[in-house]
Amino acid sequence: MSWTPERIAKLEELWAEGLSTAEIGRRLGVSKNAVVGKAHRMKLPGRQSPIESKRTAKPAAAKAPAAAAAKPKPAAKPAAAAKPAPKKAAAKAAPEPSPAAAKAKADHQKTKQKRSGPACQWPIGDPRLPGFHFCTDEATPGKPYCEHHCSIAYNRPSSSSSEAKAA
């Protein structure tokens, strides 16, 4: 595949329209990665991540109907009613850790002080939430996890599956 002047001009045009790299690739008959690479080499202006644009589009879309409803009624009460909704959304964004997570965090602090060798690297909780941590119990020699987490991470094939492979 070669980038002809016509293809380059079409890439610049589609890029300026704001189409996704996958869509540009489909229209030009090349892969998404070929489009990304060529756009980078051409130093085309960067664009917002599609993931980020979806996150920011949802709150804006939710505000638009509320703003349209508030315009005909100039009273202060609809505006006051609109303010508590974001507080509820903020509360949902940072849920309080469960009692089990709180206990695990306390255990994590205790073991962190006692441990002297390599620590277990098993993740506990959601990395995006407060309270996320690693197990930190003593790791099994030669493994990144403690004995308990090794039993979860490293499953040996059962004898019936090894017999099936032999047959």
GUPA-290003 format. One line per field, with one value per atom (N, C-alpha, C): residue in one letter; atom name; x, y, z. Coordinates in pm, 1 decimal, padded with zeros to 6 digits. Example, Ala and Ser with C-alpha at 12.3 -4.5 7.8 and 13.67 -1.06 7.14 Angstrom:
! GUPA-290003
type <- a:a:a:s:s:s .
atom <- N:CA:C:N:CA:C .
u <- 01319.0:01230.0:01320.0:01285.0:01367.0:01290.0 .
v <- -00569.0:-00450.0:-00330.0:-00225.0:-00106.0:00003.0 .
w <- 00780.0:00780.0:00780.0:00708.0:00714.0:00787.0 .
***
This chain:
! GUPA-290003
type <- m:m:m:s:s:s:w:w:w:t:t:t:p:p:p:e:e:e:r:r:r:i:i:i:a:a:a:k:k:k:l:l:l:e:e:e:e:e:e:l:l:l:w:w:w:a:a:a:e:e:e:g:g:g:l:l:l:s:s:s:t:t:t:a:a:a:e:e:e:i:i:i:g:g:g:r:r:r:r:r:r:l:l:l:g:g:g:v:v:v:s:s:s:k:k:k:n:n:n:a:a:a:v:v:v:v:v:v:g:g:g:k:k:k:a:a:a:h:h:h:r:r:r:m:m:m:k:k:k:l:l:l:p:p:p:g:g:g:r:r:r:q:q:q:s:s:s:p:p:p:i:i:i:e:e:e:s:s:s:k:k:k:r:r:r:t:t:t:a:a:a:k:k:k:p:p:p:a:a:a:a:a:a:a:a:a:k:k:k:a:a:a:p:p:p:a:a:a:a:a:a:a:a:a:a:a:a:a:a:a:k:k:k:p:p:p:k:k:k:p:p:p:a:a:a:a:a:a:k:k:k:p:p:p:a:a:a:a:a:a:a:a:a:a:a:a:k:k:k:p:p:p:a:a:a:p:p:p:k:k:k:k:k:k:a:a:a:a:a:a:a:a:a:k:k:k:a:a:a:a:a:a:p:p:p:e:e:e:p:p:p:s:s:s:p:p:p:a:a:a:a:a:a:a:a:a:k:k:k:a:a:a:k:k:k:a:a:a:d:d:d:h:h:h:q:q:q:k:k:k:t:t:t:k:k:k:q:q:q:k:k:k:r:r:r:s:s:s:g:g:g:p:p:p:a:a:a:c:c:c:q:q:q:w:w:w:p:p:p:i:i:i:g:g:g:d:d:d:p:p:p:r:r:r:l:l:l:p:p:p:g:g:g:f:f:f:h:h:h:f:f:f:c:c:c:t:t:t:d:d:d:e:e:e:a:a:a:t:t:t:p:p:p:g:g:g:k:k:k:p:p:p:y:y:y:c:c:c:e:e:e:h:h:h:h:h:h:c:c:c:s:s:s:i:i:i:a:a:a:y:y:y:n:n:n:r:r:r:p:p:p:s:s:s:s:s:s:s:s:s:s:s:s:s:s:s:e:e:e:a:a:a:k:k:k:a:a:a:a:a:a .
atom <- N:CA:C:N:CA:C:N:CA:C:N:CA:C:N:CA:C:N:CA:C:N:CA:C:N:CA:C:N:CA:C:N:CA:C:N:CA:C:N:CA:C:N:CA:C:N:CA:C:N:CA:C:N:CA:C:N:CA:C:N:CA:C:N:CA:C:N:CA:C:N:CA:C:N:CA:C:N:CA:C:N:CA:C:N:CA:C:N:CA:C:N:CA:C:N:CA:C:N:CA:C:N:CA:C:N:CA:C:N:CA:C:N:CA:C:N:CA:C:N:CA:C:N:CA:C:N:CA:C:N:CA:C:N:CA:C:N:CA:C:N:CA:C:N:CA:C:N:CA:C:N:CA:C:N:CA:C:N:CA:C:N:CA:C:N:CA:C:N:CA:C:N:CA:C:N:CA:C:N:CA:C:N:CA:C:N:CA:C:N:CA:C:N:CA:C:N:CA:C:N:CA:C:N:CA:C:N:CA:C:N:CA:C:N:CA:C:N:CA:C:N:CA:C:N:CA:C:N:CA:C:N:CA:C:N:CA:C:N:CA:C:N:CA:C:N:CA:C:N:CA:C:N:CA:C:N:CA:C:N:CA:C:N:CA:C:N:CA:C:N:CA:C:N:CA:C:N:CA:C:N:CA:C:N:CA:C:N:CA:C:N:CA:C:N:CA:C:N:CA:C:N:CA:C:N:CA:C:N:CA:C:N:CA:C:N:CA:C:N:CA:C:N:CA:C:N:CA:C:N:CA:C:N:CA:C:N:CA:C:N:CA:C:N:CA:C:N:CA:C:N:CA:C:N:CA:C:N:CA:C:N:CA:C:N:CA:C:N:CA:C:N:CA:C:N:CA:C:N:CA:C:N:CA:C:N:CA:C:N:CA:C:N:CA:C:N:CA:C:N:CA:C:N:CA:C:N:CA:C:N:CA:C:N:CA:C:N:CA:C:N:CA:C:N:CA:C:N:CA:C:N:CA:C:N:CA:C:N:CA:C:N:CA:C:N:CA:C:N:CA:C:N:CA:C:N:CA:C:N:CA:C:N:CA:C:N:CA:C:N:CA:C:N:CA:C:N:CA:C:N:CA:C:N:CA:C:N:CA:C:N:CA:C:N:CA:C:N:CA:C:N:CA:C:N:CA:C:N:CA:C:N:CA:C:N:CA:C:N:CA:C:N:CA:C:N:CA:C:N:CA:C:N:CA:C:N:CA:C:N:CA:C:N:CA:C:N:CA:C:N:CA:C:N:CA:C:N:CA:C:N:CA:C:N:CA:C:N:CA:C:N:CA:C:N:CA:C:N:CA:C:N:CA:C .
u <- 00085.1:00000.0:00089.1:00061.7:00138.8:00044.9:00098.2:00020.8:00038.2:-00058.2:-00056.7:-00099.8:-00069.3:-00113.8:-00265.8:-00340.8:-00486.8:-00531.7:-00469.7:-00504.5:-00469.2:-00354.1:-00312.0:-00410.5:-00453.1:-00549.2:-00681.8:-00725.4:-00851.1:-00837.3:-00720.5:-00695.9:-00707.9:-00644.3:-00652.2:-00795.7:-00870.5:-01009.7:-01095.1:-01082.2:-01161.0:-01120.1:-00990.6:-00939.8:-01001.5:-01006.9:-01063.4:-01212.5:-01281.3:-01424.3:-01445.9:-01339.8:-01350.5:-01391.7:-01380.9:-01415.9:-01315.1:-01358.4:-01269.1:-01162.3:-01051.7:-00944.6:-00990.3:-01076.4:-01127.8:-01213.2:-01297.9:-01383.5:-01299.6:-01199.0:-01110.9:-01042.0:-00995.7:-00930.8:-01024.2:-01150.5:-01247.1:-01266.5:-01277.2:-01301.3:-01180.5:-01060.4:-00939.6:-00891.8:-00949.4:-00908.3:-00777.8:-00752.4:-00632.1:-00672.7:-00578.7:-00608.8:-00613.7:-00677.1:-00684.0:-00543.1:-00456.9:-00320.4:-00241.4:-00269.1:-00202.6:-00243.7:-00370.9:-00420.1:-00354.3:-00348.4:-00288.1:-00140.9:-00068.6:00073.1:00095.8:00016.6:00033.3:-00004.8:-00114.0:-00155.0:-00045.6:00017.6:00125.7:00244.8:00281.9:00395.2:00365.7:00238.2:00199.1:00180.2:00189.9:00172.4:00035.7:-00066.9:-00202.8:-00240.4:-00327.5:-00360.9:-00426.2:-00389.7:-00447.4:-00593.6:-00664.7:-00806.4:-00831.8:-00943.1:-00979.5:-01006.8:-00970.7:-00995.7:-01144.7:-01186.4:-01329.1:-01386.6:-01305.2:-01351.8:-01382.0:-01291.7:-01312.7:-01432.1:-01449.0:-01560.2:-01693.9:-01700.0:-01823.8:-01853.3:-01750.4:-01770.2:-01821.0:-01765.9:-01806.3:-01937.8:-01974.2:-02098.6:-02220.8:-02211.2:-02326.1:-02372.3:-02284.4:-02331.6:-02386.1:-02327.4:-02374.7:-02514.0:-02537.0:-02668.0:-02772.5:-02732.8:-02826.3:-02861.4:-02766.7:-02791.3:-02880.3:-02871.4:-02946.1:-03097.2:-03158.5:-03302.4:-03340.8:-03258.7:-03288.8:-03283.1:-03187.7:-03176.3:-03294.5:-03337.5:-03452.1:-03579.5:-03594.7:-03712.4:-03708.8:-03588.9:-03576.3:-03600.1:-03578.1:-03593.6:-03736.2:-03840.6:-03974.8:-04018.7:-03968.1:-04007.4:-03891.7:-03897.2:-03787.0:-03781.8:-03870.4:-03872.1:-03744.1:-03707.3:-03583.4:-03596.2:-03716.3:-03733.6:-03680.6:-03702.2:-03645.6:-03493.9:-03430.1:-03284.0:-03235.2:-03305.4:-03266.6:-03285.3:-03387.5:-03412.5:-03305.7:-03246.3:-03145.4:-03012.8:-02985.2:-02856.9:-02837.4:-02937.0:-02911.7:-02875.3:-02916.0:-02886.4:-02736.3:-02651.8:-02509.1:-02452.6:-02509.1:-02459.4:-02484.0:-02598.6:-02627.3:-02530.1:-02499.0:-02405.2:-02267.0:-02228.0:-02097.8:-02094.0:-02205.0:-02209.6:-02194.5:-02250.9:-02238.9:-02097.0:-02025.4:-01891.8:-01792.5:-01810.9:-01717.8:-01792.9:-01830.6:-01900.8:-01809.2:-01867.5:-01787.3:-01743.6:-01621.3:-01574.7:-01658.5:-01674.0:-01751.5:-01675.7:-01744.5:-01674.9:-01561.0:-01581.1:-01475.2:-01352.4:-01375.8:-01263.8:-01191.8:-01268.2:-01207.1:-01121.0:-01171.7:-01095.2:-00969.2:-00983.5:-00868.4:-00762.4:-00807.1:-00711.9:-00639.4:-00713.5:-00651.8:-00551.3:-00589.3:-00497.6:-00374.8:-00397.5:-00288.2:-00186.9:-00234.7:-00145.9:-00066.6:-00132.7:-00064.0:00044.8:00012.6:00110.0:00224.4:00196.8:00301.3:00411.4:00371.7:00469.6:00547.9:00485.9:00549.9:00637.7:00605.1:00669.3:00816.1:00901.9:01043.0:01092.6:01023.7:01066.6:00981.0:00986.3:00904.3:00755.4:00677.9:00535.5:00450.1:00333.2:00235.4:00184.1:00176.2:00133.5:-00009.1:-00092.1:-00231.0:-00311.9:-00376.0:-00453.8:-00584.3:-00620.6:-00744.8:-00824.3:-00944.6:-01032.4:-01018.5:-01088.9:-01088.8:-00983.1:-00888.3:-00781.7:-00831.3:-00954.2:-01007.0:-01071.3:-01085.0:-01153.4:-01055.6:-01086.7:-01001.3:-01007.5:-00900.8:-00896.2:-00832.2:-00800.1:-00733.4:-00594.2:-00553.7:-00420.0:-00382.6:-00262.8:-00215.7:-00213.2:-00216.4:-00223.7:-00108.8:00013.8:00136.8:00168.8:00098.6:00144.0:00277.6:00344.8:00474.3:00456.0:00531.0:00519.7:00586.2:00530.6:00589.3:00721.1:00829.4:00958.3:00945.9:00994.4:00991.4:00859.0:00762.4:00630.8:00598.4:00510.7:00474.9:00362.8:00302.5:00187.0:00212.8:00130.3:00135.9:00079.0:00087.4:00041.4:-00106.5:-00189.8:-00333.6:-00360.5:-00298.9:-00324.8:-00258.3:-00148.8:-00090.4:-00190.0:-00264.4:-00361.7:-00473.5:-00501.2:-00603.5:-00544.4:-00422.9:-00363.3:-00310.5:-00255.2:-00192.1:-00275.0:-00358.8:-00442.4:-00378.6:-00361.4:-00306.4:-00420.1:-00393.2:-00498.5:-00535.0:-00664.4:-00708.8:-00661.5:-00660.1:-00609.9:-00697.5:-00827.7:-00917.1:-00882.5:-00841.2:-00808.3:-00674.2:-00578.2:-00450.9:-00467.4:-00561.8:-00589.1:-00654.8:-00739.0:-00806.5:-00707.6:-00603.4:-00501.8:-00419.2:-00394.3:-00313.0:-00387.9:-00519.5:-00599.8:-00615.2 .
v <- -00117.3:00000.0:00122.8:00212.5:00336.4:00454.3:00557.0:00678.5:00770.6:00767.6:00854.2:00994.2:01093.9:01230.0:01239.7:01160.8:01162.8:01108.0:00997.5:00937.9:01032.8:01097.2:01190.5:01306.6:01359.2:01470.1:01424.3:01301.9:01249.0:01228.5:01179.8:01162.4:01295.9:01400.9:01532.8:01583.9:01559.6:01603.8:01531.4:01398.7:01319.9:01350.4:01374.1:01407.8:01539.3:01636.6:01767.4:01756.8:01659.8:01639.3:01580.6:01522.1:01466.1:01320.3:01250.5:01108.2:01028.3:00912.7:00827.2:00768.8:00728.5:00669.6:00540.1:00465.3:00340.9:00371.8:00473.5:00509.4:00562.5:00642.6:00692.9:00575.9:00479.7:00361.7:00283.4:00267.4:00196.1:00268.1:00399.5:00476.3:00478.2:00469.7:00470.5:00330.8:00228.9:00091.3:00053.3:00114.1:00082.2:00054.8:00008.5:-00019.5:00108.9:00098.4:00211.2:00253.6:00155.7:00186.7:00257.1:00222.9:00292.6:00439.9:00465.8:00604.1:00678.3:00614.8:00678.2:00710.7:00614.2:00635.9:00748.6:00749.5:00854.2:00991.3:00996.8:01123.8:01176.4:01086.1:01126.3:01180.3:01109.3:01153.5:01286.0:01307.1:01432.4:01544.4:01510.5:01605.9:01674.3:01592.5:01644.9:01677.6:01775.0:01813.9:01698.8:01685.7:01581.1:01609.6:01503.6:01518.4:01453.5:01490.2:01434.6:01285.2:01209.5:01066.0:01039.5:00939.1:00908.9:00864.8:00806.1:00764.1:00886.9:00984.5:01107.0:01185.7:01187.6:01264.2:01201.8:01070.1:01004.9:01041.6:01049.0:01083.7:01226.8:01317.8:01456.6:01483.3:01402.3:01423.3:01389.3:01289.2:01248.0:01359.0:01422.9:01530.7:01648.5:01680.5:01792.2:01762.4:01638.3:01600.2:01603.0:01565.6:01565.4:01708.2:01801.4:01940.9:02011.2:01974.3:02042.6:02036.8:01918.3:01918.4:01998.9:01995.4:02070.3:02220.3:02262.8:02404.1:02447.2:02360.8:02393.3:02405.1:02319.1:02323.8:02447.9:02492.8:02607.0:02739.9:02745.9:02871.8:02925.9:02845.9:02902.3:02949.0:02888.4:02922.9:02996.3:03128.0:03201.5:03191.5:03114.4:03103.5:03038.1:03068.6:03016.3:02871.8:02821.7:02685.3:02578.5:02582.8:02479.5:02478.2:02593.3:02597.4:02533.8:02555.9:02495.8:02345.6:02298.4:02155.0:02087.6:02159.3:02100.8:02082.1:02159.2:02150.9:02022.0:01964.4:01842.3:01722.1:01718.6:01603.6:01578.8:01681.1:01653.6:01599.0:01639.2:01585.4:01436.7:01390.9:01247.8:01175.6:01233.4:01170.6:01161.9:01265.1:01262.9:01153.9:01132.3:01028.0:00891.0:00870.7:00742.7:00720.9:00827.1:00814.3:00760.4:00788.2:00742.4:00665.3:00538.4:00460.9:00428.1:00415.8:00382.6:00237.2:00205.8:00068.3:-00021.9:-00145.5:-00242.2:-00278.1:-00337.6:-00378.9:-00476.7:-00563.1:-00658.0:-00585.1:-00480.5:-00403.2:-00327.9:-00276.4:-00205.6:-00301.6:-00423.4:-00523.6:-00562.5:-00581.2:-00617.6:-00508.3:-00381.9:-00271.0:-00270.7:-00297.4:-00302.7:-00416.9:-00533.8:-00647.5:-00614.5:-00542.3:-00501.5:-00417.0:-00323.8:-00238.0:-00320.1:-00419.4:-00503.1:-00587.1:-00652.8:-00739.7:-00659.7:-00537.7:-00454.8:-00427.7:-00415.7:-00388.0:-00513.5:-00631.8:-00755.5:-00819.4:-00801.6:-00871.3:-00832.4:-00932.9:-00902.4:-00943.0:-01033.4:-01078.3:-01018.2:-01081.6:-01031.6:-01040.7:-00946.0:-00938.7:-00990.8:-01041.6:-01088.0:-00967.4:-00980.0:-00870.0:-00886.5:-00966.0:-00988.5:-00861.3:-00805.6:-00682.9:-00710.2:-00621.5:-00635.0:-00507.3:-00521.8:-00407.3:-00350.3:-00242.9:-00174.5:-00065.3:-00066.4:00034.0:00177.5:00197.5:00333.2:00384.4:00299.2:00339.6:00348.9:00432.3:00438.0:00303.2:00267.4:00141.5:00030.6:00056.3:-00043.7:-00067.1:-00195.9:-00229.5:-00367.9:-00410.4:-00543.1:-00626.4:-00757.1:-00848.1:-00824.3:-00824.0:-00802.2:-00910.0:-01025.4:-01137.2:-01183.9:-01270.9:-01317.8:-01399.4:-01365.2:-01432.5:-01568.9:-01662.3:-01794.5:-01777.0:-01842.7:-01825.9:-01854.0:-01760.6:-01775.1:-01735.1:-01692.3:-01653.5:-01512.0:-01441.5:-01306.4:-01303.5:-01420.9:-01424.5:-01511.5:-01489.7:-01574.5:-01712.7:-01806.3:-01943.8:-01946.8:-01870.2:-01868.1:-01817.1:-01705.7:-01649.5:-01730.1:-01801.6:-01893.0:-02003.3:-02050.6:-02157.6:-02108.9:-01979.7:-01924.1:-01897.7:-01841.4:-01798.7:-01914.6:-02013.5:-02122.7:-02249.3:-02276.1:-02395.4:-02503.0:-02619.3:-02731.4:-02799.1:-02847.9:-02918.2:-03045.7:-03077.7:-03199.2:-03321.5:-03436.3:-03557.1:-03598.7:-03568.2:-03605.7:-03525.0:-03397.8:-03319.6:-03363.6:-03407.4:-03453.9:-03589.4:-03672.2:-03799.5:-03778.2:-03675.2:-03646.2:-03600.5:-03527.7:-03482.9:-03600.2:-03698.9:-03814.1:-03902.8:-03902.9:-03991.7:-03940.5 .
w <- 00000.0:00000.0:00000.0:-00088.8:-00092.1:-00071.8:-00010.6:00014.2:-00104.8:-00193.9:-00310.8:-00270.1:-00351.0:-00317.7:-00302.6:-00381.0:-00369.9:-00234.7:-00193.3:-00063.5:00050.5:00040.5:00145.1:00155.0:00038.7:00038.8:00100.4:00066.9:00121.3:00273.0:00317.7:00461.7:00533.6:00479.5:00541.6:00547.3:00441.1:00435.1:00540.0:00545.6:00641.0:00784.7:00804.2:00937.9:00985.3:00893.7:00927.2:00958.8:00896.3:00925.0:01064.0:01121.6:01256.3:01258.9:01146.0:01143.2:01226.5:01274.2:01351.9:01260.0:01319.8:01239.0:01174.1:01241.2:01182.9:01059.7:01068.8:00955.8:00840.1:00869.1:00763.7:00694.6:00774.0:00717.8:00626.8:00669.1:00584.9:00451.5:00457.4:00334.4:00241.6:00300.3:00218.2:00182.6:00244.8:00216.9:00284.9:00402.0:00478.9:00623.3:00703.0:00843.8:00924.8:01039.6:01132.3:01173.3:01198.2:01240.7:01130.4:01003.6:00893.7:00893.2:00921.6:00927.0:01042.8:01159.3:01276.4:01249.0:01192.2:01163.6:01065.0:00957.3:00855.9:00912.4:00989.2:01050.0:01142.7:01214.6:01305.4:01225.6:01119.9:01038.5:00968.3:00933.5:00869.1:00970.5:01098.2:01208.1:01202.1:01172.3:01173.7:01317.5:01339.9:01476.9:01553.1:01679.4:01763.5:01793.3:01832.2:01865.6:02000.1:02060.4:02189.8:02175.2:02275.8:02277.0:02265.0:02185.1:02175.9:02310.1:02394.0:02526.3:02610.8:02608.1:02684.9:02632.2:02499.1:02443.3:02482.6:02497.8:02542.5:02687.5:02770.0:02911.7:02927.0:02849.0:02861.1:02789.1:02691.0:02616.2:02700.6:02786.6:02867.8:02961.6:03039.8:03126.1:03046.5:02932.7:02852.8:02798.3:02755.4:02703.0:02814.0:02933.1:03045.2:03085.4:03071.8:03109.5:03006.8:02879.5:02774.9:02797.6:02825.2:02849.0:02973.0:03076.0:03197.2:03168.3:03086.2:03050.9:02964.9:02873.4:02787.5:02870.9:02970.2:03056.2:03146.4:03184.0:03273.5:03201.9:03070.3:02997.3:03000.3:02973.8:02975.5:03113.4:03217.7:03354.0:03421.5:03435.9:03496.4:03648.2:03710.1:03855.4:03906.4:04030.5:04088.8:04132.4:04154.3:04203.8:04108.6:03976.9:03889.6:03893.9:03903.8:03910.8:04040.2:04149.7:04276.8:04272.3:04202.6:04192.5:04107.9:04014.5:03928.0:04001.3:04103.7:04173.2:04252.7:04322.5:04397.5:04311.2:04185.4:04099.6:04086.6:04062.2:04054.3:04185.4:04300.2:04427.3:04435.1:04385.1:04384.2:04293.9:04179.0:04087.0:04150.7:04225.1:04291.6:04397.9:04465.0:04566.9:04503.3:04386.1:04317.2:04267.7:04234.2:04178.7:04280.5:04408.0:04510.0:04618.6:04588.8:04690.2:04806.7:04922.2:05038.4:05029.7:05074.3:05067.1:05155.8:05112.3:05188.6:05316.5:05414.6:05536.6:05508.0:05408.5:05373.6:05320.4:05240.4:05186.0:05297.5:05393.1:05505.3:05588.4:05611.2:05686.0:05609.0:05477.9:05395.6:05400.6:05400.2:05406.7:05541.9:05650.4:05783.2:05790.3:05736.5:05733.1:05649.8:05541.2:05452.8:05530.4:05612.1:05689.8:05791.2:05856.3:05955.2:05890.6:05777.9:05712.9:05654.8:05612.5:05554.6:05657.1:05783.6:05887.7:05926.2:05921.6:05965.9:05858.9:05732.5:05622.6:05610.0:05574.0:05555.0:05416.6:05347.5:05214.2:05104.4:04985.5:04874.4:04907.4:04857.1:04889.0:04774.2:04808.1:04710.7:04632.4:04502.5:04416.3:04365.5:04435.7:04394.7:04420.1:04316.3:04335.5:04408.8:04499.1:04575.3:04556.9:04501.1:04478.8:04339.5:04316.3:04188.0:04191.2:04095.9:04097.0:04086.5:04039.2:04025.0:04152.2:04253.1:04375.8:04492.1:04589.7:04709.0:04780.9:04842.6:04914.3:04832.4:04706.0:04624.1:04680.9:04685.9:04733.6:04684.6:04720.0:04685.6:04813.2:04796.1:04910.2:05008.7:04965.0:05042.3:05145.0:05143.3:05225.4:05169.1:05239.4:05191.4:05064.7:04960.8:04831.4:04836.3:04759.2:04743.5:04668.4:04709.4:04641.1:04490.7:04410.3:04265.3:04201.6:04279.8:04227.7:04275.3:04203.2:04247.0:04350.1:04382.6:04471.3:04594.2:04697.1:04816.1:04780.5:04875.4:04849.9:04810.5:04880.7:04851.0:04710.0:04671.8:04540.3:04429.0:04459.0:04360.4:04326.7:04429.3:04403.9:04312.0:04312.2:04223.5:04084.7:04081.8:03955.1:03871.0:03934.3:03860.2:03876.4:03778.2:03780.9:03694.6:03752.0:03675.5:03600.2:03479.5:03407.2:03480.4:03479.4:03547.4:03470.9:03535.9:03472.4:03355.0:03359.6:03249.8:03122.7:03137.6:03018.9:02960.5:03045.0:02992.0:02924.6:02973.2:02908.5:02773.2:02764.5:02637.8:02533.3:02575.7:02480.5:02430.6:02517.2:02480.1:02380.9:02385.8:02299.8:02162.8 .
***
